[in-house]
Amino acid sequence: MSEKNKIGVIVDSFRVGVKEGIKKAKEVGASGIQIYSVKGEMSPDNLSKQARRELLDYIKSNGLTVSALCGDLGGHGFTIKEDNKKKIEMSKRIMDLAKDLETDIVTTHIGVVPEDKNHDRFKIMQEACEELGNYGDQVGAYFAIETGPERAITLKNFLDSLDSRGVRVNYDPANLVMVTGDDPVQGVYTLKDYIVHTHAKDGIMVKESNPEYIYDCFAKGIPEGFHCDDYFLEKPLGSGNVDFDKYIKALWDIGYNGFLTIEREVGANPEKDIREAVEFLQKIIG
């Protein structure tokens, strides 16, 4: 490892708005931030060039950099052909916004990648990612697929099938633990050529499930009687089944010295959890 990993925070995890979240990220000791940029004040359609400059100045005035933008458009990702034109254009605008905020990375979920390369959905997702990867190559940005709905080897095979180098990976170890039951440490080595950003998140699987069913529930809207915690639980860092010592060592082994960006999607006191997560990571990275 040539340098220590940097610690980031998803500002939306504080649940206080973007500017207040930026201030809190500084207060808890992070050096970078990730921001959801798909709607509201952070939608690229709502940020003029001047507003982007002012936001970047505000981020820098707090001693922070942008680790990535989150461009997750929800729904079924890029699995429905007739929806993809609009989603691709929006994703391109988010990549442009990322460059204006001096980051090269936009993270997203693309839907569940089928293991069978001859599956119709595989080809639909392949076409969408190819176009976005080519755009990333043009502008100098990465479209980073978040791990979770499929095993690491399935995602690697999908990425290997693309001609573009602009599609990479946002590695979330907890998603693998909670939904697929995949080994988050081994997955780092499997996806070593593609990881450009990571989430620091922890969790446990309560019982095995079909990832297609889980992600379909989120895409369509949570059905009556469905409870996430029947299947998995997100936990504060160090209290779930991600072995962070081994996980971070694996990242070092592959030469990854980028951001460990804390994501906290549940809990009554996210600021406390995030502050403790920063301290937890600082102890590991030294």
Backbone bond lengths (Angstrom), bond angles and torsions (degrees), N, CA, C in turn:
res aa  C-N    CA-C-N  psi(-1)  N-CA   C-N-CA  omega(-1)  CA-C   N-CA-C  phi
1 M - - - 1.460 - - 1.512 109.61 -
2 S 1.337 116.19 124.11 1.456 119.51 -176.12 1.518 112.04 -81.18
3 E 1.319 118.14 -23.62 1.455 121.15 178.46 1.522 107.69 -157.90
4 K 1.325 114.89 164.83 1.456 119.06 -179.17 1.530 110.32 -70.35
5 N 1.338 114.73 150.38 1.457 118.81 171.96 1.527 109.71 -65.49
6 K 1.307 115.02 150.34 1.459 120.91 175.02 1.530 108.35 -95.27
7 I 1.313 116.51 148.98 1.459 121.57 -179.33 1.530 109.17 -104.12
8 G 1.325 114.35 127.10 1.453 120.31 178.22 1.524 111.04 -119.05
9 V 1.329 115.32 172.18 1.463 121.97 177.23 1.531 108.06 -140.50
10 I 1.325 116.19 138.96 1.463 119.10 168.66 1.525 107.09 -75.95
11 V 1.336 117.24 115.03 1.468 119.80 -173.15 1.525 111.44 -61.03
12 D 1.333 116.81 -30.55 1.465 120.35 -179.17 1.531 111.57 -64.74
13 S 1.335 117.45 -21.30 1.457 120.41 179.77 1.534 112.24 -64.08
14 F 1.335 116.46 -24.52 1.469 119.07 177.88 1.530 112.47 -74.31
15 R 1.339 116.41 -21.20 1.472 122.99 178.70 1.525 112.84 60.67
16 V 1.324 116.26 40.45 1.477 119.94 -178.13 1.528 112.49 -130.19
17 G 1.336 119.09 10.21 1.452 120.66 -175.75 1.517 110.70 94.50
18 V 1.326 115.73 162.92 1.466 120.39 -170.82 1.526 112.54 -67.33
19 K 1.330 117.94 -53.92 1.473 119.16 -174.47 1.521 111.62 -65.99
20 E 1.326 116.91 -41.31 1.463 119.14 178.21 1.531 110.04 -66.90
21 G 1.346 116.31 -35.60 1.458 120.75 177.41 1.519 112.26 -64.49
22 I 1.330 115.85 -37.03 1.466 120.53 176.83 1.528 110.10 -62.77
23 K 1.321 116.78 -44.32 1.467 121.01 178.61 1.530 111.06 -61.55
24 K 1.332 115.48 -42.25 1.461 119.04 -178.98 1.530 111.54 -68.47
25 A 1.333 116.69 -34.22 1.464 119.69 176.66 1.523 110.86 -59.77
26 K 1.326 115.41 -41.31 1.466 119.43 176.62 1.531 110.26 -64.71
27 E 1.335 116.22 -43.64 1.465 120.96 -175.82 1.533 112.18 -62.29
28 V 1.335 117.04 -35.57 1.473 118.71 -177.43 1.529 112.41 -84.34
29 G 1.329 117.28 -3.51 1.463 120.04 174.00 1.509 115.92 98.82
30 A 1.341 117.64 13.34 1.466 120.14 176.40 1.521 110.26 -76.33
31 S 1.334 115.82 159.42 1.465 119.44 175.92 1.525 112.30 -113.32
32 G 1.340 115.85 -5.29 1.466 119.21 179.04 1.513 111.20 -148.47
33 I 1.326 115.09 167.82 1.463 120.59 -179.73 1.525 110.13 -138.71
34 Q 1.326 114.63 150.79 1.457 121.49 167.47 1.526 106.86 -116.68
35 I 1.346 117.27 143.78 1.462 121.22 -175.89 1.522 109.72 -130.97
36 Y 1.332 116.43 135.14 1.466 120.84 170.71 1.526 108.19 -67.83
37 S 1.329 116.41 131.31 1.470 120.59 -172.87 1.518 111.67 -134.79
38 V 1.328 115.99 49.33 1.463 119.12 -176.75 1.525 113.42 -116.92
39 K 1.331 117.84 -18.63 1.461 119.84 -178.52 1.521 109.93 -156.26
40 G 1.333 115.02 172.03 1.460 119.72 177.29 1.511 112.69 64.77
41 E 1.323 115.94 -146.37 1.462 120.63 -173.47 1.525 113.16 -65.01
42 M 1.346 117.75 -22.35 1.459 120.33 -177.84 1.527 113.29 -99.08
43 S 1.327 117.99 3.33 1.465 119.32 174.43 1.524 108.94 -64.89
44 P 1.332 117.71 138.20 1.468 119.05 178.34 1.521 112.46 -57.68
45 D 1.329 116.97 -27.77 1.466 120.25 179.48 1.523 112.08 -69.37
46 N 1.332 116.68 -20.07 1.469 120.50 -176.84 1.522 113.42 -104.98
47 L 1.324 117.47 7.12 1.459 121.00 -178.51 1.523 110.30 -120.93
48 S 1.328 115.67 107.20 1.464 120.60 176.06 1.526 109.21 -70.00
49 K 1.334 115.88 169.77 1.463 119.78 177.50 1.523 110.63 -57.70
50 Q 1.338 116.08 -41.34 1.467 119.25 -179.70 1.521 111.01 -66.44
51 A 1.338 116.19 -41.92 1.464 119.62 179.24 1.524 110.77 -62.29
52 R 1.320 116.73 -35.92 1.467 120.32 178.11 1.527 110.75 -66.04
53 R 1.322 116.00 -42.10 1.477 119.57 178.03 1.520 110.90 -63.43
54 E 1.342 115.82 -42.49 1.465 119.77 -179.52 1.523 111.60 -65.25
55 L 1.331 116.56 -39.55 1.459 120.33 178.32 1.527 110.38 -65.04
56 L 1.322 116.73 -44.38 1.464 120.41 179.42 1.530 110.37 -62.20
57 D 1.320 116.60 -41.14 1.473 120.10 177.48 1.526 110.69 -61.00
58 Y 1.335 116.01 -40.42 1.468 120.36 -179.74 1.529 110.52 -65.77
59 I 1.323 116.37 -42.51 1.463 120.79 177.69 1.532 110.21 -60.55
60 K 1.337 115.82 -47.04 1.468 120.09 -179.15 1.530 112.09 -66.52
61 S 1.343 116.33 -33.71 1.471 119.64 -179.93 1.524 111.17 -66.28
62 N 1.336 116.25 -20.52 1.457 120.84 175.37 1.532 111.99 -94.08
63 G 1.325 116.10 9.82 1.461 120.55 176.42 1.513 114.15 74.23
64 L 1.333 117.29 24.04 1.461 122.00 -174.95 1.519 111.49 -116.50
65 T 1.327 115.37 160.48 1.458 122.20 169.11 1.528 107.83 -123.58
66 V 1.323 116.07 165.50 1.458 120.91 177.58 1.523 108.29 -92.69
67 S 1.331 116.68 119.12 1.466 119.72 179.57 1.521 110.81 -77.26
68 A 1.346 116.31 -36.60 1.460 122.06 -178.49 1.522 108.08 -171.58
69 L 1.308 116.05 163.49 1.462 121.67 165.54 1.520 107.96 -105.21
70 C 1.330 116.60 150.05 1.458 120.50 172.60 1.522 107.54 -98.83
71 G 1.327 115.61 118.98 1.457 121.08 -178.41 1.512 112.31 -111.63
72 D 1.328 116.88 31.66 1.461 121.39 -176.17 1.526 110.10 -72.39
73 L 1.334 116.48 112.11 1.463 121.52 -175.68 1.522 112.67 -89.36
74 G 1.320 117.37 2.74 1.452 121.02 174.16 1.515 113.15 73.32
75 G 1.326 114.76 -164.41 1.461 119.95 -178.66 1.512 111.14 61.96
76 H 1.318 114.82 -141.29 1.467 120.35 -176.56 1.527 112.63 -94.06
77 G 1.325 116.82 21.79 1.455 119.18 179.95 1.516 110.95 65.96
78 F 1.324 116.16 -127.41 1.469 121.15 -178.19 1.531 110.77 -114.86
79 T 1.325 116.01 38.26 1.466 120.34 -175.45 1.525 113.42 -97.58
80 I 1.342 117.19 -9.81 1.466 120.97 -177.91 1.530 108.54 -112.70
81 K 1.308 115.92 110.02 1.468 121.90 -169.72 1.522 113.35 -53.33
82 E 1.355 116.24 -44.86 1.467 118.96 -174.66 1.534 112.96 -70.40
83 D 1.328 117.26 -15.94 1.469 120.34 178.08 1.527 112.36 -90.19
84 N 1.332 116.51 -13.80 1.462 118.90 -165.52 1.523 114.85 -74.10
85 K 1.319 118.17 -31.11 1.469 118.78 -178.71 1.521 110.91 -58.10
86 K 1.326 115.77 -48.34 1.469 120.65 -179.85 1.529 110.73 -64.90
87 K 1.332 116.92 -42.50 1.462 120.39 -178.73 1.529 111.94 -67.32
88 I 1.322 116.28 -37.59 1.471 120.08 178.29 1.520 110.58 -63.95
89 E 1.332 116.94 -44.57 1.472 120.17 -179.93 1.521 110.87 -62.83
90 M 1.335 117.08 -41.51 1.465 120.43 178.02 1.526 110.23 -64.71
91 S 1.316 117.22 -40.84 1.467 120.91 179.97 1.528 111.01 -63.99
92 K 1.319 116.70 -36.05 1.466 119.94 176.55 1.532 110.69 -64.21
93 R 1.335 116.18 -40.41 1.474 119.24 179.31 1.530 110.99 -66.72
94 I 1.332 116.19 -33.31 1.469 119.40 176.74 1.534 110.02 -69.14
95 M 1.332 117.33 -36.27 1.473 119.77 175.82 1.527 110.66 -64.23
96 D 1.328 116.65 -39.32 1.471 119.96 176.23 1.529 110.61 -61.71
97 L 1.330 115.94 -43.13 1.468 120.55 177.75 1.525 110.56 -61.88
98 A 1.320 116.40 -41.02 1.466 120.19 178.34 1.526 110.75 -57.17
99 K 1.311 116.02 -46.73 1.478 119.54 179.66 1.526 111.11 -61.18
100 D 1.341 116.52 -38.89 1.472 120.27 178.57 1.523 111.42 -65.66
101 L 1.331 116.84 -27.36 1.469 120.92 178.97 1.534 111.38 -97.13
102 E 1.336 115.27 14.13 1.465 124.07 172.18 1.524 113.72 63.37
103 T 1.347 114.53 38.01 1.456 119.48 167.69 1.519 108.54 -126.98
104 D 1.319 116.63 154.45 1.468 121.35 -178.19 1.523 112.14 -103.64
105 I 1.334 117.77 4.18 1.462 119.59 -166.92 1.523 112.56 -123.81
106 V 1.327 115.34 129.49 1.465 122.55 169.65 1.520 107.02 -121.08
107 T 1.334 117.20 124.10 1.461 121.26 -179.05 1.524 110.38 -102.29
108 T 1.329 115.67 151.64 1.462 119.35 179.71 1.522 110.73 -164.26
109 H 1.328 115.60 164.34 1.461 121.91 165.94 1.527 107.29 -97.49
110 I 1.317 117.16 137.03 1.473 119.61 -179.14 1.523 112.70 -107.54
111 G 1.353 117.48 -0.37 1.454 120.74 -173.33 1.516 109.27 105.67
112 V 1.308 116.79 178.83 1.470 120.97 -177.07 1.527 109.78 -86.39
113 V 1.332 115.63 118.54 1.468 120.53 178.75 1.529 109.09 -75.34
114 P 1.331 118.60 124.45 1.474 120.00 177.95 1.531 110.66 -70.57
115 E 1.314 115.93 148.20 1.463 119.26 175.91 1.527 111.28 -70.21
116 D 1.320 116.85 -31.39 1.461 122.29 -178.56 1.526 110.12 -82.91
117 K 1.331 116.09 115.82 1.471 120.29 -178.83 1.524 112.68 -66.99
118 N 1.320 117.27 -15.86 1.471 120.58 178.77 1.524 112.96 -90.37
119 H 1.314 116.83 -0.55 1.464 121.62 177.42 1.531 108.94 -66.53
120 D 1.327 117.26 137.80 1.471 120.84 -178.90 1.523 111.55 -55.60
121 R 1.324 116.36 -39.58 1.468 119.89 -177.74 1.522 111.58 -64.92
122 F 1.324 117.30 -34.26 1.469 121.30 178.21 1.529 109.56 -57.72
123 K 1.317 115.93 -46.03 1.470 120.14 -177.50 1.524 111.71 -68.47
124 I 1.333 116.59 -37.47 1.470 120.49 178.75 1.540 110.12 -63.56
125 M 1.318 115.82 -45.76 1.465 120.56 179.25 1.524 111.08 -66.75
126 Q 1.309 115.76 -37.63 1.464 121.91 178.96 1.527 110.83 -60.53
127 E 1.328 116.55 -46.55 1.472 120.94 179.91 1.521 111.47 -61.58
128 A 1.344 116.63 -44.03 1.463 120.31 -179.46 1.527 111.07 -64.28
129 C 1.319 116.19 -46.11 1.463 120.03 -178.12 1.522 111.58 -68.53
130 E 1.328 116.11 -33.35 1.464 119.24 176.61 1.526 110.62 -60.90
131 E 1.330 115.92 -45.01 1.472 119.31 179.98 1.525 111.19 -65.06
132 L 1.325 116.09 -42.66 1.466 119.11 -179.73 1.525 111.40 -70.34
133 G 1.318 116.80 -35.36 1.463 120.08 176.47 1.515 111.84 -65.48
134 N 1.315 116.62 -40.79 1.469 120.37 177.30 1.519 110.92 -63.40
135 Y 1.337 116.00 -39.43 1.469 119.29 177.97 1.528 110.08 -65.72
136 G 1.334 115.42 -41.74 1.453 119.08 176.25 1.521 111.97 -58.86
137 D 1.330 116.49 -41.67 1.462 120.47 177.22 1.534 110.97 -59.84
138 Q 1.332 116.33 -38.37 1.470 120.65 -178.69 1.522 112.07 -67.42
139 V 1.335 116.69 -43.24 1.469 119.85 -172.51 1.531 112.96 -97.65
140 G 1.337 116.63 -6.03 1.460 119.78 -179.59 1.517 112.64 80.48
141 A 1.334 116.19 44.44 1.464 120.79 -179.75 1.521 109.65 -134.79
142 Y 1.328 115.05 161.80 1.460 121.09 177.14 1.530 109.88 -115.76
143 F 1.314 115.14 135.51 1.450 123.11 172.17 1.521 105.17 -97.90
144 A 1.341 116.95 105.87 1.462 121.22 -166.96 1.526 111.01 -105.78
145 I 1.334 115.86 115.25 1.464 122.54 -178.97 1.525 109.34 -78.75
146 E 1.327 115.65 130.07 1.462 119.77 179.34 1.521 110.80 -80.94
147 T 1.319 115.40 135.35 1.463 120.44 178.32 1.527 110.68 -69.97
148 G 1.322 115.80 155.25 1.452 118.72 173.84 1.501 116.96 150.94
149 P 1.345 117.87 -58.08 1.462 117.18 -172.80 1.523 115.02 -76.15
150 E 1.324 117.31 -15.22 1.463 120.31 178.16 1.527 108.64 -134.98
151 R 1.313 116.60 165.17 1.454 120.79 178.18 1.523 110.18 -67.42
152 A 1.325 115.97 155.77 1.462 120.94 -177.70 1.525 111.64 -57.82
153 I 1.335 117.97 -39.63 1.463 120.08 -178.10 1.522 111.08 -66.43
154 T 1.330 117.20 -34.70 1.466 120.72 178.19 1.532 109.99 -66.20
155 L 1.324 116.62 -42.32 1.469 120.44 177.69 1.525 110.83 -65.41
156 K 1.341 116.75 -40.19 1.470 119.58 178.26 1.526 110.71 -61.04
157 N 1.327 116.64 -44.74 1.467 119.38 -179.92 1.521 111.61 -61.76
158 F 1.332 116.34 -36.72 1.465 120.58 176.47 1.528 110.17 -64.60
159 L 1.316 117.04 -48.18 1.468 121.04 -179.10 1.523 111.49 -63.59
160 D 1.324 116.40 -38.11 1.469 120.44 178.31 1.526 111.50 -63.12
161 S 1.332 116.80 -23.85 1.467 120.26 -177.20 1.533 112.80 -80.88
162 L 1.346 116.77 -9.11 1.468 120.35 -177.10 1.524 110.82 -89.99
163 D 1.325 115.71 143.96 1.467 120.24 176.37 1.530 111.07 -79.18
164 S 1.334 116.27 -33.21 1.463 120.82 -177.35 1.521 110.94 -74.30
165 R 1.338 115.96 150.66 1.463 121.51 172.98 1.530 110.58 -100.27
166 G 1.333 116.90 2.50 1.459 120.75 -175.92 1.509 114.34 -80.67
167 V 1.337 118.09 -7.74 1.458 121.22 177.64 1.526 108.34 -101.24
168 R 1.320 115.96 122.63 1.466 120.94 -177.04 1.536 110.09 -130.70
169 V 1.333 116.56 -155.17 1.464 120.80 -173.61 1.526 111.28 -130.15
170 N 1.330 114.56 134.10 1.462 122.78 164.39 1.528 105.50 -100.38
171 Y 1.328 116.61 109.43 1.468 120.90 -170.24 1.521 110.58 -88.77
172 D 1.338 115.42 115.87 1.462 121.80 176.62 1.525 107.99 -115.44
173 P 1.332 117.69 104.05 1.475 119.91 -174.72 1.527 112.31 -66.73
174 A 1.335 117.32 -33.71 1.463 120.37 -175.98 1.520 111.65 -66.59
175 N 1.330 116.93 -36.83 1.464 119.19 179.20 1.523 111.12 -59.70
176 L 1.326 115.96 -39.59 1.458 120.12 179.29 1.531 110.86 -65.84
177 V 1.322 115.82 -42.32 1.462 120.77 179.24 1.526 111.00 -65.24
178 M 1.322 116.49 -44.39 1.462 120.63 -169.51 1.528 113.22 -77.26
179 V 1.344 116.51 -35.40 1.466 118.84 -170.35 1.527 113.50 -109.94
180 T 1.332 117.27 -49.90 1.469 118.61 -175.63 1.523 112.90 -93.05
181 G 1.340 116.59 -19.29 1.462 119.20 -175.34 1.511 112.74 73.71
182 D 1.332 116.85 15.63 1.460 121.26 179.91 1.529 109.84 -76.47
183 D 1.322 116.82 155.76 1.459 122.46 -179.63 1.528 109.17 -79.45
184 P 1.347 118.42 113.67 1.462 119.82 -175.60 1.521 113.86 -70.30
185 V 1.331 116.98 -21.53 1.470 119.92 177.83 1.525 109.71 -77.25
186 Q 1.318 117.53 -51.21 1.464 121.06 178.50 1.523 110.72 -61.12
187 G 1.326 116.59 -34.80 1.462 120.55 -179.67 1.521 113.36 -60.44
188 V 1.333 116.41 -30.57 1.475 120.31 176.99 1.529 109.82 -61.46
189 Y 1.330 116.60 -44.98 1.464 120.23 -179.77 1.535 110.60 -67.90
190 T 1.331 116.22 -36.74 1.464 120.20 178.81 1.524 111.20 -62.63
191 L 1.335 116.49 -40.39 1.476 121.48 -173.91 1.532 112.47 -103.34
192 K 1.326 116.18 20.01 1.465 121.19 -171.04 1.525 114.47 -56.70
193 D 1.320 117.27 -30.10 1.466 119.68 -177.12 1.525 112.76 -81.08
194 Y 1.331 116.81 -5.45 1.461 119.78 -170.74 1.524 115.12 -121.13
195 I 1.328 119.45 -13.64 1.467 120.93 -172.69 1.527 111.09 -74.71
196 V 1.343 115.87 121.19 1.464 120.48 178.00 1.528 112.26 -120.95
197 H 1.328 117.21 -9.78 1.462 121.20 -178.49 1.527 106.80 -158.90
198 T 1.333 116.93 152.04 1.456 119.53 178.65 1.521 110.36 -135.84
199 H 1.325 114.46 154.90 1.462 121.63 168.84 1.520 108.65 -105.26
200 A 1.317 116.26 137.12 1.458 121.94 172.90 1.522 106.57 -97.24
201 K 1.319 115.03 100.99 1.461 121.80 -177.15 1.521 107.47 -146.39
202 D 1.320 116.30 151.10 1.460 120.20 -177.28 1.526 108.66 -131.68
203 G 1.322 116.69 159.64 1.452 119.62 179.87 1.511 111.92 -178.07
204 I 1.317 115.10 177.17 1.457 121.53 176.88 1.527 109.53 -134.96
205 M 1.317 115.34 152.31 1.463 120.38 169.89 1.530 107.67 -89.80
206 V 1.328 116.59 128.93 1.462 121.22 177.53 1.524 109.82 -85.46
207 K 1.327 115.91 -45.93 1.460 120.42 172.94 1.514 109.20 -151.87
208 E 1.318 116.02 155.56 1.460 120.64 -178.30 1.527 109.93 -64.49
209 S 1.319 114.90 148.17 1.464 120.43 -179.67 1.521 108.92 -146.15
210 N 1.305 115.47 169.62 1.454 121.38 173.57 1.531 107.57 -89.56
211 P 1.347 118.75 112.96 1.465 120.24 -178.61 1.523 113.15 -54.39
212 E 1.339 116.82 -33.57 1.470 119.72 178.70 1.534 109.64 -60.95
213 Y 1.329 116.57 -41.91 1.462 120.67 179.53 1.530 110.74 -66.20
214 I 1.333 116.78 -45.42 1.467 120.82 -178.14 1.527 110.85 -59.76
215 Y 1.330 116.35 -49.57 1.464 119.39 -176.45 1.532 111.38 -71.97
216 D 1.311 116.77 -27.71 1.462 120.74 175.77 1.533 110.45 -66.94
217 C 1.317 116.65 -37.51 1.468 120.80 177.46 1.529 110.76 -61.20
218 F 1.322 116.87 -41.85 1.463 120.24 178.97 1.529 111.32 -70.82
219 A 1.324 116.22 -35.34 1.464 120.60 -177.57 1.523 112.09 -69.11
220 K 1.323 116.33 -41.13 1.463 120.64 -174.86 1.522 113.38 -90.77
221 G 1.341 115.81 -13.66 1.454 119.98 -171.34 1.522 108.22 107.30
222 I 1.315 115.97 136.71 1.462 120.61 -173.12 1.528 110.08 -62.68
223 P 1.347 117.86 121.13 1.462 119.89 -179.88 1.523 112.00 -73.75
224 E 1.315 115.36 157.31 1.460 120.38 178.26 1.531 109.52 -60.61
225 G 1.307 115.33 134.32 1.459 120.04 178.78 1.522 114.62 89.83
226 F 1.349 116.76 -8.07 1.463 119.75 178.56 1.529 109.34 -88.82
227 H 1.303 116.94 127.70 1.468 121.95 177.34 1.519 108.35 -129.31
228 C 1.330 115.82 119.86 1.470 120.48 -178.67 1.517 111.62 -53.69
229 D 1.356 115.49 -40.43 1.461 117.38 -173.30 1.528 113.07 -73.53
230 D 1.328 116.69 -1.89 1.469 118.61 168.72 1.526 110.70 -74.39
231 Y 1.350 115.61 -21.11 1.464 120.94 -173.96 1.532 112.61 -112.74
232 F 1.320 116.63 -39.44 1.465 119.56 -177.60 1.517 110.00 -156.62
233 L 1.328 114.74 158.59 1.461 121.25 178.56 1.523 109.23 -134.03
234 E 1.329 116.32 127.87 1.459 119.80 169.17 1.522 107.69 -78.16
235 K 1.335 116.20 137.33 1.466 121.16 -175.60 1.532 109.82 -126.77
236 P 1.338 118.02 157.22 1.466 119.62 172.25 1.530 110.66 -57.65
237 L 1.317 116.83 150.61 1.468 120.22 -177.80 1.530 110.86 -54.64
238 G 1.324 114.77 133.31 1.456 120.51 177.83 1.510 114.22 91.85
239 S 1.345 117.89 -7.73 1.467 119.52 -178.73 1.528 112.12 -113.71
240 G 1.331 116.17 5.78 1.457 120.64 176.41 1.513 111.10 -108.40
241 N 1.326 116.59 -157.61 1.467 121.50 -175.64 1.522 114.03 -101.39
242 V 1.329 117.49 13.39 1.467 119.87 170.43 1.527 107.45 -86.97
243 D 1.323 116.84 120.55 1.463 121.15 176.44 1.534 107.47 -83.57
244 F 1.335 115.56 94.29 1.462 119.32 -171.50 1.521 113.28 -66.43
245 D 1.326 118.27 -32.33 1.467 119.34 176.71 1.527 110.55 -60.22
246 K 1.322 115.78 -48.81 1.469 119.94 -179.79 1.532 111.25 -71.11
247 Y 1.331 116.00 -36.81 1.463 120.52 -179.26 1.524 111.03 -63.22
248 I 1.327 116.77 -47.93 1.471 119.97 -178.79 1.528 110.39 -70.29
249 K 1.327 117.56 -34.90 1.473 119.24 174.50 1.525 110.27 -60.67
250 A 1.335 116.76 -40.41 1.465 119.84 178.24 1.524 110.89 -62.38
251 L 1.338 116.45 -40.97 1.468 119.97 176.84 1.527 110.73 -61.31
252 W 1.325 116.68 -41.61 1.461 120.31 176.91 1.521 111.01 -64.53
253 D 1.327 116.48 -40.25 1.468 120.61 -179.60 1.531 111.90 -58.48
254 I 1.332 116.95 -35.50 1.468 119.24 -178.80 1.530 112.06 -90.03
255 G 1.344 116.19 2.77 1.459 120.05 177.37 1.507 114.63 85.76
256 Y 1.324 117.49 16.51 1.467 119.81 179.43 1.522 110.30 -83.18
257 N 1.320 116.86 118.61 1.465 120.83 176.80 1.526 111.26 -126.51
258 G 1.330 115.70 26.70 1.462 120.71 178.80 1.515 111.83 -85.31
259 F 1.310 114.56 -157.46 1.460 120.83 -173.12 1.525 113.36 -76.66
260 L 1.338 114.13 143.08 1.454 124.15 163.46 1.534 104.24 -106.58
261 T 1.312 116.43 101.01 1.465 120.58 -171.16 1.530 110.37 -101.40
262 I 1.318 114.74 116.70 1.465 121.42 -175.00 1.523 110.18 -73.03
263 E 1.342 114.42 129.47 1.457 121.52 175.12 1.527 107.65 -122.19
264 R 1.322 115.93 127.16 1.471 120.49 178.45 1.527 107.78 -131.04
265 E 1.326 115.89 104.93 1.457 120.96 -172.92 1.526 113.51 -97.81
266 V 1.324 117.19 -9.67 1.467 120.75 -178.33 1.537 108.43 -134.76
267 G 1.334 115.88 -178.10 1.464 120.47 176.36 1.515 112.20 99.32
268 A 1.330 115.19 146.68 1.469 121.03 -176.14 1.521 112.26 -80.05
269 N 1.334 117.15 -21.71 1.464 120.30 -176.25 1.529 109.53 -132.58
270 P 1.345 116.77 74.88 1.468 118.80 -174.98 1.528 113.47 -61.88
271 E 1.343 117.65 -35.35 1.469 118.59 -178.86 1.529 111.29 -61.46
272 K 1.335 116.96 -42.86 1.471 120.95 177.26 1.525 110.26 -62.08
273 D 1.328 116.51 -45.78 1.463 120.74 -179.03 1.526 111.20 -62.48
274 I 1.337 115.92 -40.75 1.467 119.83 -178.40 1.523 110.84 -69.43
275 R 1.337 116.01 -42.32 1.473 119.31 177.75 1.527 110.71 -58.89
276 E 1.333 116.12 -44.52 1.468 120.28 179.04 1.528 111.33 -67.21
277 A 1.344 116.59 -32.46 1.466 120.45 177.65 1.527 110.83 -66.94
278 V 1.342 116.62 -39.85 1.474 120.29 176.53 1.525 109.61 -60.05
279 E 1.328 116.39 -46.62 1.467 120.74 -179.64 1.527 110.92 -63.60
280 F 1.326 116.52 -39.70 1.472 121.99 178.72 1.525 110.58 -60.23
281 L 1.338 116.62 -46.85 1.457 120.83 -179.06 1.520 111.91 -68.86
282 Q 1.346 116.29 -37.59 1.467 119.53 179.66 1.514 111.58 -60.39
283 K 1.337 116.38 -37.31 1.469 119.96 179.06 1.528 111.32 -64.72
284 I 1.329 115.61 -36.73 1.470 118.99 -177.59 1.539 111.50 -75.10
285 I 1.317 115.69 -43.69 1.472 117.39 -175.80 1.520 112.25 -82.83
286 G 1.345 117.00 -12.93 1.448 120.24 170.42 1.514 114.15 82.35
